Amino acid sequence: MKNKHDHKMGPREMCTGGEWIYGRNPVIESLRAGRRTFSEIILPPHDKGESDDIASLRATAHARGIVVRSEDRDRLDRLTRFGHHQGVAIKTTGYPYVGFEDIVADVEADENALVVVLDHLEDPQNVGSILRTALCAGATGVIIPEDRSSGITPAAVRASAGAAEHLKVAHVVNLVRAMKDLKDAGVWFTGLDWGEDAKCYTDIDFKGRAGLVVGAEGEGISRLVRENCDFVAELPMPGGFESLNAGVAAGITLYEILRQRG
């Protein structure tokens, strides 16, 4: 049964500006956060027996004046670049980055602030995974560089299960400069890396204002960023396989920070 508010999308309409967030949880969280402007949403054709989350999305869209459309699977696959969309996508403005000064102000106001720095991560799956854990761990904000990094793309939002929509993320031109400004605000930085100067991650005191630096896949933390870390932490790997996914390593350490803070 077709809802009178729903209609089919034409090929020209699919190509106009904006970006598409996809997947049920990411779309729900994006609407819940309310930080973007939405123009249209793709949902499965209206059905009296549709699930509660689809019915809720449809009702929310109608209440907010968002155009509701349906689309066939092949076209929706192409629209979301073959992401795991679950039949749902919403057209929005770009990711709402905050100003770096906003994060600095939040750090100055919170003696237990936690900042996560992503040093040129290019895999949106890792970025999304870290953002999801950072939100769960109560991070104050996330810093990413403007160049050679994934940015908060729809794929990263999908990988974060929508958590990215609720986090403060700042783009900066120079990571080292940003770290120095945060140090002036009282942040002590720990980089996840290996080396003679590295300590086991459980031996580092993460209380107070803390920053966690996660390096790029394969390359790790860049030299200048590492030199500006106060501590270097490593995760023990008795299994003999010295390679741990960046998102997993960050998640383990973030929850160690949370554990230490009680």
C-alpha positions in Angstrom: 0.0 0.0 0.0 1.5 3.4 -1.0 1.3 6.3 1.4 0.0 9.5 -0.2 3.2 11.3 1.0 5.5 8.8 -0.6 6.7 8.9 -4.2 9.2 7.4 -6.5 12.6 9.2 -7.1 13.6 10.2 -10.5 17.2 9.8 -11.8 17.9 13.6 -11.8 16.7 14.0 -8.2 19.1 11.3 -7.1 22.1 13.2 -8.3 21.5 16.6 -6.7 23.7 17.9 -3.8 24.0 16.8 -0.2 25.1 13.4 1.1 23.2 10.3 2.0 23.4 8.7 5.4 22.2 5.1 5.3 21.3 2.3 7.6 18.5 2.3 10.2 20.4 3.3 13.3 22.5 6.0 11.6 19.4 7.6 10.1 17.5 7.4 13.5 20.5 8.9 15.4 21.0 11.6 12.8 17.3 12.7 13.2 17.6 12.4 16.9 20.7 14.5 17.1 19.1 17.2 14.9 22.4 18.7 13.9 21.9 18.5 10.2 19.3 19.7 7.7 17.3 17.0 6.0 15.5 17.1 2.7 14.3 13.6 1.8 14.3 10.1 3.1 14.1 6.8 1.3 12.1 4.1 3.1 10.5 0.8 2.1 7.0 1.2 0.5 4.4 1.8 3.1 3.0 -1.4 4.7 0.6 -1.8 7.5 2.8 -4.5 8.9 6.1 -2.5 8.8 8.4 -2.6 11.7 8.2 0.0 14.5 11.5 1.7 13.6 10.4 2.2 9.9 7.0 3.4 11.1 8.6 5.8 13.5 11.0 7.1 10.8 8.0 7.6 8.5 6.1 9.5 11.1 9.1 11.7 12.1 9.8 12.5 8.5 6.2 13.6 7.9 6.1 15.7 11.1 9.3 17.5 10.0 8.3 18.0 6.4 10.9 15.7 5.0 10.0 14.2 1.7 9.5 10.4 1.9 10.4 8.3 -1.1 10.7 4.7 -2.0 13.3 3.2 -4.3 14.3 -0.2 -5.7 17.2 -2.1 -4.2 19.6 -1.7 -7.1 19.2 2.1 -7.3 19.5 2.4 -3.5 22.6 0.2 -3.6 24.2 2.6 -6.1 23.1 5.6 -4.2 24.8 4.4 -1.0 27.8 3.0 -2.9 26.7 -0.5 -2.0 26.8 0.3 1.8 24.7 -1.8 4.2 21.6 0.5 4.0 18.9 -1.9 5.2 16.5 -0.2 2.8 16.8 3.2 4.5 18.8 6.4 3.5 18.3 10.1 4.3 19.6 13.1 2.3 21.3 15.7 4.5 23.8 18.5 4.6 27.4 17.5 5.3 28.8 16.4 8.6 28.5 19.2 11.3 32.1 19.7 12.4 32.6 22.0 15.4 35.3 24.6 15.7 38.4 23.5 17.4 38.0 26.3 19.9 34.7 24.7 21.0 36.6 21.6 22.1 39.3 23.6 23.8 36.6 25.5 25.8 34.9 22.2 26.8 38.3 20.8 27.9 39.0 23.9 30.1 35.6 23.5 31.7 36.1 19.8 32.6 39.0 18.6 34.7 38.3 15.0 33.5 38.0 15.9 29.8 38.9 13.2 27.3 40.0 14.0 23.8 40.6 11.5 21.0 43.1 12.4 18.2 42.9 10.4 15.0 46.3 10.8 13.2 45.4 10.4 9.5 43.2 7.4 9.7 41.9 6.6 6.2 39.6 3.6 6.8 36.1 4.8 7.5 35.4 1.5 9.3 38.1 2.2 11.8 37.1 5.8 12.2 33.5 4.9 12.8 34.4 2.2 15.2 36.5 4.6 17.3 33.8 7.3 17.2 31.3 4.8 18.5 33.5 3.7 21.4 34.5 7.3 22.1 30.9 8.3 22.6 30.2 5.3 24.8 33.3 6.2 26.9 32.1 9.8 27.3 34.8 11.5 25.2 34.7 15.3 25.2 35.6 15.6 21.5 37.6 14.1 18.6 40.2 15.9 16.5 41.0 14.9 13.0 43.3 16.5 10.4 41.9 18.0 7.3 44.3 16.2 4.9 45.0 12.5 4.4 42.2 11.3 6.6 38.8 9.7 6.1 36.8 12.5 7.6 33.3 11.8 8.9 31.8 10.3 5.8 28.5 8.5 5.5 30.5 5.2 5.6 32.1 6.3 8.9 28.7 7.3 10.3 27.4 3.9 9.3 30.3 2.2 11.0 29.7 4.2 14.1 26.0 3.1 14.2 25.1 6.7 14.2 27.3 7.6 17.3 29.2 10.2 15.1 26.0 12.3 15.0 26.2 13.0 18.7 30.0 13.7 19.0 31.9 16.9 18.8 34.5 16.4 16.0 36.8 19.2 14.9 38.8 19.4 11.7 42.3 21.0 12.1 45.0 22.0 9.7 47.9 21.1 12.0 47.5 18.2 14.5 50.7 19.2 16.4 49.5 22.8 16.9 46.2 21.5 18.1 47.8 19.2 20.6 50.0 22.0 21.9 46.9 24.2 22.4 45.2 21.4 24.2 48.3 20.8 26.4 48.1 24.5 27.4 44.5 23.7 28.5 45.9 20.9 30.7 45.7 17.8 28.5 48.3 15.0 28.8 48.6 13.0 25.6 49.2 9.3 25.3 49.9 7.8 21.9 49.2 4.2 21.0 52.4 2.9 19.5 55.4 0.6 20.1 59.0 1.2 21.0 61.5 1.3 23.8 59.8 4.2 25.4 56.4 2.5 25.4 54.7 1.3 28.6 51.9 -1.2 28.9 48.6 0.8 28.5 47.4 -0.3 32.0 50.5 1.3 33.6 49.7 4.8 32.4 47.7 7.2 34.6 44.8 8.4 32.6 43.1 10.5 35.3 42.6 14.2 34.8 42.5 15.8 31.4 43.6 13.1 29.0 44.2 12.8 25.3 44.5 9.5 23.3 46.2 9.5 19.9 45.5 6.7 17.5 47.7 6.3 14.5 47.0 5.5 10.9 46.5 1.9 9.7 49.9 0.4 8.9 52.0 3.6 9.4 51.0 4.3 13.0 51.5 7.7 14.6 53.5 10.2 12.6 56.9 11.3 14.0 56.0 14.9 15.0 52.8 13.8 16.6 54.5 11.1 18.5 57.2 13.5 19.7 54.4 15.6 21.2 52.9 12.8 23.1 53.6 12.8 26.8 53.4 9.0 27.0 53.5 6.1 24.6 51.3 3.1 25.4 51.4 -0.4 23.9 49.1 -3.3 24.2 50.6 -6.7 25.1 50.4 -9.3 22.4 51.5 -12.6 23.8 50.0 -14.4 20.8 53.0 -13.4 18.7 50.9 -11.6 16.0 52.0 -8.0 16.3 49.2 -6.3 14.5 46.0 -5.0 16.1 43.2 -3.2 14.3 43.3 0.6 15.2 39.6 0.6 16.2 40.1 -2.4 18.5 43.3 -1.0 20.1 41.5 2.4 20.7 38.5 0.7 22.2 40.5 -1.3 24.6 42.4 1.7 25.8 39.4 3.9 26.0 37.8 1.5 28.4 41.0 1.3 30.4 40.7 5.1 30.8 37.0 4.6 31.8 38.0 1.9 34.3 40.6 4.1 35.9 38.1 6.9 36.4 35.7 4.6 38.1 
